[in-house]
Structure formats: structure tokens, C-alpha cells
Amino acid sequence: MRIDLNLLSRLRSSSRALQRIGINSPPPKDILVPVKAMPGYKELSNYNVEEGYSMVKLFQNIREGGYLYFAIEPQLNAKDKRLYERYLDEVKGEAFLELNFRDDTPLDLKKKRLRKFIVNRAISDGYPRRVGEKIYYHIYRNMLFFGPLTVPIQDSNMVEDITMTQNRVFIYHKLYGPMQTNLTFRDDAEGEELIKRIAELGRKSVSYIEPLVDSSLPDGSRFQAIASSDVSLTGPSITIRKFSEKPFTPIDIMRMGEASPEIYAYLWLLVEYSANVMVVGGTATGKTTFLNSLLMFVKPFAKIISLEDTREINLYHDNWVPMVTRDAIGVINAQGMYEKVGEITLMDLIKSSLRHRPEYLVVGEVRGPEAIHMFQAMATGKTGFTTFHADSIESAIHRLTQPPLSVPYNHIQNIDVFVILRHGVVNNKPVRRINEVSEFFYDFDDHRMKANQFFTWNFQTDRFDMGISSEKFRRISNLRGIPIDSLYRAMHSRADFLRSMLESGVQYDVKRFTSEIQNYYRGEVNELEV
């Protein structure tokens, strides 16, 4: 391998040079060009995504009511672009790659080394530091990260879904719903190149014969793409479902008005007393987000096993075993024929998980033949939590009992509670709400299953109305010998506890919230025994 010795010398001496210019200090504040007011739009909010390098402004179209996600990144002028191409060639050279970008080098370390080299190189060539910072960002963005998708991918706390179609980028924002963006791809070739690079990260291949890609990003986000223009007729298309590194807690969800302290306190008791819960809703209603928040009420050290196609559940719980499915791998068999082997499905995981004796079995979403095994596990005494795509109890039961799921109707009665989520509009703003929390039970007098709506959302007042009596509390009282009045007192006591957290103004991340709940369990005077 031939190495440019001059470049190698510059690389080895870069750390000493960088110390002289203070490269470890924050990036300069003048590399982002301020965005002025946009005619016809009202600015809603703005926030940093990567400090000093990228930020986002959210706008609403005053006339049409739509939303715009405006990503702000360093801008390169014509001279900067020429310098960018020259430095990019050097970075792609063997010397830099050999020293800094080995396969096992963590991304953060690659970024640090890249920044040191580029900024120092620019200063050595007589350019202001801000020019080097801008060029570093764009090389990092296009070489190490995800090109035009970099900002929404890094915006992990607010962006749920990212879509690229017709070389334009759209996102789903947790607060404002679907939004168009100012981000674009130059042409189909840039989109195809990004798809191939992401596929390789997930050890997947993409070609004209196999243009469909189903993979994961390094952070666990689900990546699906079509690279062929004769399948996706408008050119390459990408969909990314983000994995939230900082999942919403019940406090976050209550703060957004999606649920009330009473709803969470009621469900908290049902979680403690091993009720089976199915969270039901349409597309992007926050089913997994709500399910994840509900699992934060599980007692310390209780064993949880979660099973998903793509990891979305994210808990701070010691005794938690997360499992994900695995796609088949293409191999050449002994006969010289191509075949796919090694697939692990949700059904395989459910069968395996039962041997681990979980106290709580969580299936991210049931959508296939694994549903029968999930309900059979419930019938054997395992506490089950899952999500399902439907808009009501009736439609959920209909889908569950019809092909291809074909769950026997007598298995459906193992569900104790349906939580129905929906989209709504409050003050001309799209919102997500729990539409109802309904108890599902067999009425021995009428000899049929019934649903008792214990909580319902009143869209006119944007409040949650509570029913008069809980069938589940009555059954817990009968089975456990607990006075039913004690259960209601416990619910109101826990609602007050959650409300005090909500009104405190403290930001509870998943670790802090879970610790508070665990401390509640450890230190409480059991209100059910008073």
C-alpha cells in the first residue's frame, strides 16, 4: 500500500497543532446563517439538534394550516465547495482511512478525528476556522452519516418517522404530526447511494434483482427502502421509523394531554395485579410509545421479556430481556443453489420466551400467526401486553378472529383491558388522545363478553370522563380479598402522586421516572393494607 508521507506527517502532528488553536472548544457561533421570517408562515418554535452545527425551526402555514420542518445547516459558497471536494479526496485517501477510520472505530471517535484534521487543515491553508468547521460538518454529514436525512435522524426526541420520496423529505413530528421539510436530494443517484450505504451497515445487499431493503440503523431505528425506479415509480424511496433513545414517560404523555393521572393510576394498579392489556389504535397514534410508558410501572425485579420485529421498547429495568426477530440470510447450499436460512420470527420468539418464565410478556405488535401463541400464553397465566392496529374494540376483535390471524374467540376473553388511541383536533391543532379505556369481561348472567368503558375522552372539553364502577376492581377484590373501596382509594392516591410529579415542572427522563416508581414500591405504606 502506497501512503502519502507528507499527509501522514500532517496527520501525526495534527493533535499538537490543534491544541494551539483550541479545537476542543465549542464550534463558533457564526457558521449557521440565521433564517429570517418567512412570508405566510408563523414560527412555532426552534431548537438545537447538534449544538453549533444544526438546528430546527418549526413553522405553520398561516393560510393553509400545514407545518414546515426547517432544518438549518452550515451553508457552503462556491469557494467552500471547491475546498470541500479537495479535503474530501484527502479524507478518502488511504493514509487518513488507515489511521482513523478502521471498522471497529466508534462513530464519536471518527467524528472527533475528522474534525481535528479538517479544521486544522483549513487553518494551515490560511482559511478562517469557521470555514473548516463548515466543511467538516458536510464531510461528516455525507460520508459518515446520512446526507440530507442527518438532521431529522439526529432529532431523535421529536421526529418519529422520516420519509423520502420524489427526492423530497417529510417527517412525522411528535408534537405537530406530519410535516414537510426543506430537505431534498440532488437526484435519484444520491438517494440510491444512501440506500446502498445504509443497507451495508445492516449487512444487507441491494441490487436490481433485490431492490427492497428492510434493515436497521445503528441506533436501532427501522429502515425500509426501495432502490429501483421500476418498482418505486417516482424514484428511490426511504422510510425510517425512529428508535427513541429518550422514550416518553407517563409524565411527558400527560403533559401533552394524551392521558390523565387517573388513567395512569388505574392502569398502574392493573399492571401490578397482572392484567392483560392490548393498546389499539390507527397509524401513528402512539401505540408503542404508550405501551412503553405503561411498562415503567412494573415492580422492581419482575421479569419482563419484550419481543419485537424492530426494537422500539426502551426500559430502565434490571430484569428485562429484549428480543428481536432476524431476517433470513442468503447462502449457497451444498447443491449450489441459493436459499435463505436462519430466519427467526415473532412466533419463534414467543415459543422460546415461554421457557424463560417471564412474569410480563410484551409483544411489540401482533399482526400474524404469532397472535394465537400470544393469547395461549395469556391463557396459561402469563401477563401479556401488546399493541394492535385497529380503531375500536369491535374492529380489533373482528381482525383478530378472521384470517390470517384466526385467533379463537374464546382466547380473546383473556384480554382484560383495551386502551384505544386516536387522532383528534384541539384548538385547530392535531393531537393524540386515549379515546377510551375499556374493561373486557365475561358476563355470567348474560353469557357473553361485554365491554365497560371506564374512561372516555370528551373531545368537546378535552377532558377524560371516568365511569362509575370498575368491573376489574370488583374481580381483583373477589380474587385477592381486597376491599374494593381500598382499590379506589389506591387509585386516587397514586393519581395524586403522579399529579404532583406532573405539576412539579421537573423533567423526568425514563431513568428518573422509573426510579421514582421503584422508590414508591419500596417505601410506600401499602395503601391496600391500611
N, C-alpha and C positions, 0 to 999 in steps of 0.2 A: 504494500500500500504506500503510495507516494503522498507525503504530507508537506504542506506549505510551511517551511520552517519559520518564515517571518511571522505568519499568522499564529503559529504555535507559540512563538515567543511572546506575542502580544497577549495571547490568552493566559499564559502563565503569569504574566506580570500585571494582569488586569486588577487583581484584588488590591495590590498596593496603590495603583493609580486611583482606584475607586475610593479608597479611604481618604485620599487627599481631596476629592470633590464631594464627599458626604453622600454617596449614593444610597446609603441606608436610611436617609431621611425621607419623609413623605414626598410624593411626587409634587411638582409645582402646581399651583392652582390655576395657571393660565393656559393649560393645554386643552381645556374644554371651552368651546365657543358658546356664550350664553344664547339661549333661544328666546327671541322676543315674543311678545304677544301675537297670537295667530288670529287674523280676522275671522269672525264667525265661530270662534271656539272660546270656551271658558276653561281656565286652568283649574283642575280639581286638587291636585297635589303633586309633589315631586319628592324624590328620594334618591340617595346614592345606591348604586349597585356594587361597583368596585371603587372604593374610595380614591378619588383623584383621577380615575380613568373613565368611568362611565356612570351615568345617572339616567333617571327616567322622569319624564313629566307626563301626567295624565290629563287629557283634555276631553271636554264634552262638546259636541256639535250643538250649538245653541238652537238652530232651526230644526235639525233632524233628530236630535237626541242621542245619536250614536257616540261612541267613545273612541278615542285615539290614544294609543300607547306610543309615546315619542321617545325613542332611545337616543341619548346624546353620547357620542363618542368623539375622540380626537379626530380632527379633520386634517387631511394631507393636501397641500397645494401641489402644483406640478413639480416644483423642485424637490419637495419632500418625497413625492412618489418615485422620482429617479433615484434618490438616495435609498429609499425603501427597497427597490429592486437590487441595488448593489449590495446592501447589507444582507438581504435575504439570500443572495447567492453565497455570501461568505458563511452564513449560518448553516446553509445546506451542505457546505464543504465537509470533507472527511475529518479535518482537524477538529472542528467545533463539535461535530456529532460524536466523534470518538471520545473526546474528553468530557462532554457534558450531557449527552442525550442517550445514554445506554438504556436498554429496555426496562431495566429494573430501577431506573432513577425516578423518584416520586415527582409528580407534576409540580408541586410547590418548589422543589429544588431546581427543576428545569426552568421555571419562571424566573427564579432569583438569578440563576447563572445567565440566562438570556438577557435579563435587564442589565446586569452588570456589564456584559460585553457590549451591547448595543449603545447604551448611554455613554460609556467610556469611549467607544469608537467614534461617536459623533463629536464629542468634546475634543478628542485628539485631532479630528479633521477640521476643527475650528467652528463648529456649529453650536448654537445655544443648547443648553441641557434640555429644554422643553422639546426641541426637535428630536433629540434622541429618545425622549420619553414617548412621544407620539409614534415614532417608528417602532420602538419596542412593542407598544401595545398592539399595533396592527400585525406585526410578525407573530406575536404570541396568539392573537385572535385567529389568524388564518392558518398558522402552522401547528400549534399545539391544541387549540380549542376548536370552536365550531363555527367560524366565519360569521356571517350575518346573524346567526342564531345565538351568538355568545351572550349578549345582554339578557334576553329572556331566560336562557338556561341558567345563568348565574343568579337571576332574580327568583331564587327558589322559594322564598316565603310568600310571594304574591302571585306568581304565574303557575297555573295548574297544567294547562295544555298549550302546546305550540304546534301550529300547522303551517306548512309551506306548500303553496300551490300556485301555479302560473307565475312562479318566481317572486311571489309576494308572501309576506309573513303575517299570520294572525295569531292571537293568543287568547286564552281564557283567564281572566283576572279574578282572583278570589273575592275581591270587593265589588267589581263592576261588571263581571260577566264577560261575554265575547267582545273583543276589541280588535280593530285593525291597527297596524303599526306602520311606521315609516321605514321599516327594514325591507330590503329587496336583495335578490340575487342578480348578478350581472346577466346571466344567461343560463340555459339548461346545463351547460357543461360544468358550471360552478356547483350547481345542485347535485349533479351526478357524481362529481369528485368528492363532495362532502359525504354522500351516501356510502360510497365505497370506503372512505376512511373510517366512518363510524362502524360500518359492518366489520371491518378488520379488527377494530378494538374489541368487538364482541366475538371474535374468532368465527365470523360468518363470511361467506363469499357472496358476491353479487355479479351477475352476468346477464347476457341477453337471454340465455336459457332459463335462468332463475333470477328474475328481476325483483322478486318480493323479498323484503328483509324484515325479520322480526327479531329484534335483539335488545340489548340493554346498554345504557351509557355507564361509565364508571361509577356514577353516583347512585345507580340503581333505577334511574328513570327508564321507562319503556320506550323503545324506538321502533317505529314501523315506517317503512318506506317502499316506494315503487320507483325503480330506476329506469324503466323502459317507457318511451313515449308511445309505443303501440299498445300498452296496457293502460297507462295513465295518459289519456289523450291530450291533456294540457301540459305535458312535460313531467319531469320528476316531481314527486310529492313526498312530503315528510310529515309524520305526526309523532309528537313526543308527549308522553304523559309523565309529568314531573314526579319524582320522588321527593317528598318534603323532608329535608333534614331537620326542620324545626316544626313538627306537627302541631296543629291547633289543639289546645287543651279545652276542656269544658268552659273555662273562663273566657277564652277567646271566642268560642262559639256563642256563649250567652251575650258577650259584649257586642256581637254583630246582630243580636236579636233573633238568632235561629232557634233558640230554645230558652227555657226559663229555669231558674233554680229548682222549682218544684218538679219539673220534668226530670232533671238530672238526679234529684234526691230520690224520687220514686224509682228510677231505673237503677240507681246505686243499690237500693235495697234488693231489687230483683237480681242484680249481679251477685250480691252477697249470698242470696238464697237460691242460686243455681237455676235461674230461669233461662229458657232458650229464647234467644232474641233474633229476629230477622229484620234487618234495615232495608226498606224498599223505597225505590224512587226511580225517576227517569234519568236521562243522561245529564251528567254534571250537576246533580243535586247535592253532592257531598256525602254520598253513602259511606264510602270508606273512611273519609275524614271523621264522620260522626261515630262510626264503629270504633275507630282507633281511640277516640276520646272516651268512649264508654269503657274500654278495657283498662283505662287508668284507675278505675275503681276496684279492680281485683285486689284481693287481700295479699299482703306481702308473702312471698314464697309459695303461693299457689302456682301449680304448674300450668303454663299456657303453651299450647302448640298452635302456631299460625301457618296456614297453607295457602300459597298464592301462585298465580301464573307469573306475575311480576311483583317484586316486593314493594308494598305500599304501607303495610302496618309498621309502625315505628314506636316502640315502647321503652320505658325506663323501668324494667322489671327483671330482677335477678333470675328467676326461674322461668325463662321464656326461650322456647326453641322455635325460631323461624325457619320455615322450609319453603322452597320454590320449585316449580316444575323445571324440567330440562327438555329442550328440543332434541330431536334425533340428530345424529351425526352421520354424514355420508361417508361410506367406506367402500372399498373394493373387496368383495368376498373371495373365498378360495376358488370359486368358479370364474373369477374375473369379471363378475357382474357388480354393477353399482347398486348399493342398497343403503337404507337408513336404519341405524341401530342406536340403542341407548336412550330412547325417549322415556321420560318419567312424567306421568300425567298426574292431575289432581286426584284421580281415583287411586293411583298407586300410593300417593302420599297419605290419603285418608286411611287406606288399609294399613300402611306401615305405622301411622301415628297412633292407632288404637293399641298397638303393642307397647307404646311408651307410657300408657296410662295417664293421659292428660286430665286435669280437672276442668280445663276450659279448652275446647277445640274450636278454633277460629278458621273458617274458610273465607278467603277474601271475597269471592263471588262464585255462586253456583250457577252454572249455565249449561251443564251437560249431564252425562250419566253418573257423574260423581254425586249428584244430588241424592240419589237413593241411599248411597252409603253414608252420606252426612246424616240423613234422617234415621237410618238404622242405628248410627252411633248415639243419637239423641235417645232412641228407644231403649238403649242398653244402660242409660243413666249418665252418659257424658253430657256436660253442659255445652251447648253449641251456640255460636254466634256466626252470622253470615250476612251478606248483602245479596240483593236480588233486583233485577231490572224489571220494574213494573210500576204502575201509577196508583194502584189501590190493592186492598186485600183481595178483592174478587179477581182482579186480573192476575195477581200473583198466584193464587190457588189454581186458577184456570191453566196458566202456563206450566206450573209445577206438575199438574196431574195429566197433562197432554204430552204426546211425543214431541221432541225426543227425550224429555226428562222422565215422564211416566212414573212419577212418584205415587204409590198407592195412597188413596185418600186417607186411610186410617193412620198413615205415617204423618200426615200434615198436622194432626192434632197434637203432635209433640212440640209444636211452636207455642210458646206461652204468650209472647208479645210481638206485635208488628209495629214498627216505627216507620211511618210513611213520610217521606220528604218530598217537597215540591218547590217549584219556582213560583215566585209571586212578584207583585209590584207594590212598593210602598213609597208614597211621595214621589211618584214618577221615576223611581229608582228600582232596578231589578234586584230582588233579594231571594234568599233561600230560607225556607222555614220548615219546621216539623209541622206537617199538616194534621197529623193525628198520632196518638199512641193508643193502640187498641189491644185489649186483652183477648186472647183467643182461648176458648174453653168448651168443654162438652157439657151441655145442659141435660142432666139425667131426667128431668121432668119432661122436657120436650123431645128427648132422644135425638139431639142434633147439635152440631157445633154452632157456637154463637160468638159474636164479637162485641166487646164492651168498650166503647170509646171513652177512655178515662181522661185523655187530654185532647183538645181540638184547638186549632188555630182560628181565631176570629180575624179575617182579613180586613174587616172594616175598622177595628180598633187596634189591630196589630198586637193583640194580646192572646194569651193561651188560657182557655177556659178548662177548669178541672171538673170531672164528674163527681157524682155524689158518693159512690161506693166503688171499691175495687174488689173484683172477683178474685184476683190473685192474692191480695192481702187476706181475704177470707180463707183461701185454701192454705196459705202459709200458716195462718193461725191454727187451722184444724190439724195440719200435719206436724207442726212444731210445738204446739201447745202454748203459743204466744198470744196473749190478749190482743185482739185486733186494734183496740184503742192505742196500744203501745206501738204498733206498726205505724199508725197515722202520726203519733207524736214523734216517732223517729224520723219519719219523712219530713215533717216540718222543721225539726231540729237540724237536720242535715241541709235542708233548703236555706235556713238561716246561716249556717256555716258557709255554704257556697256563696250566698249573697254578700256576706261580709268580705270574702275574698274578692268578689266582683267589684264591690264599691270601694275597696281599699285603693284602687288605682295602681296596684303593683302589677308588673308584667310577670306572669307565671309561664315559664317555659315548661316543657314536659318533665324535666328532671325535678324542678322545684314543685310543680303541682303534685306529681306522684309522691314526692317526699311528704308533702302536707297531708295527703290522704293516708299514707302509711303511718304517719305520726298520729293521725286521728284514730286509726285502728289500734295502735299500740297504747295510746294514752287515754282513750275515752273511758268514761264511766258508762258501761253498756246501757244505753237508754232502754233496751228491750228487757232488762232485768230489774229496772228500778221499780 
